């Protein structure tokens, strides 16, 4: 049996070992998930009972799960605890939504051809769900991909990121402890080539992918006919700061949105367009805030910014920032690596629009500030990329805010809040290069369902 060492992103020490599945084991998992779904169904009340048990088990293990999540993922302890609490709430949301998870009456009788008929839709589970997940929120992402599937009655296989597999494996163990029969939820840790089997198999009915756009769109091209797909990629999140914005209130929001989890969030604040009349003050105050953040070991409860997921990412970010500096960017704070795995919270002023830090998702603690003279210019620059996810605008003027909402190329626009804001019951997803379909517990449950129509003909109707 092959195993995989799981290491801490901070010091690269081994924090666990997991089974590394072979090609045959992945195929066997797919077969089991398919057979399980075809041959069995779990009654809704029983699914509710299982999920309630999951909430109870997770709630009794918050500290253990926090340390597990932080140790493999690198997110600071305090934020990892929030992740576990969010995950628990996510299971509760799934239970609650089952109470309103229903179809509707389709009108009949208003034409001669539809006389003497009644029609109703109802929802059924779509089938076997394959979930390919990312490293940055290892437990909560697993909850968002696995729990909706179980809630609506699908079998599910999750392939977690190889850097952070232990959280997803633990979730499957908790589900089984909660009473879920074997075969309904499985975790496989495997090569990228074998993960492609999860996308391309004709036995997979729904693919949910969270990760890079390059991989997501490739897998989308490989799915079998009829497989439904949801993709969640990244953005290069834009923020517009108008001259009338409350600077003292927006600085903490930008700092949180840009440096939370070392910027390793798909909607992290990255491009901040600031009106020229206040750019000096905003830049100075954001730089001051960033310079005071405590960077280090994610398990230290004082740490505010942890490591990047591995040293190769630090090397990449170092290269991108140095390139931006050569192309004209000014370093206002940070701009250097702290160690093999940690990078300084960095604020760059007016990098070139052609620099990688302006065009591509940095996925690191790097925030870029750009000057503009009129909001139309800021919106045009914000919309210049082939990504569309969450954006933000800071202003006291309602008309300006509504105009920005209407014109920004984004799936969600935050007013006087950072781009990384999210609660787990809201729709969440990108468009264009940033993704396909919607996530969030409730939307995922709907995506993992299919509607069936029943038409009744009777002379008494």
Secondary structure, DSSP 8 states (H G I E B T S, - for coil): --EEEEE-TTT--EEEEEE---HHHHHHHHHHHHHHHHH----HHHHHHHHHHHHHHHHTTHHHHHHHHHHHH---HHHHHHHHHHHHHHHHHHHHHHTT----EE--SSSGGGTTEEEEEEEEE-SEEEEE--STTHHHHHHHHHHHHHHHT-EEEEE--TTS-HHHHHHHHHHHHTT--TTSEEE----HHHHHHHHH-TT--EEEEES-HHHHHHHHTTS-TT-EEEEE-----EEEE-TTS-HHHHHHHHHHHHHGGGG-STT---EEEEETTTHHHHHHHHHHHHHT--BS-TTSTT-SB---SSHHHHHHHHHHHHHHHHTT-EEEE--SBSSSS-B--EEEES--TTSHHHHS---SSEEEEEEESSHHHHHHHHT-SSEE-EEEEE-S-HHHHHHHHHHS--SEEEESS-TT---TTS-B--EETTEES-BSHHHHHHHTEEEEEEEEE-TT-
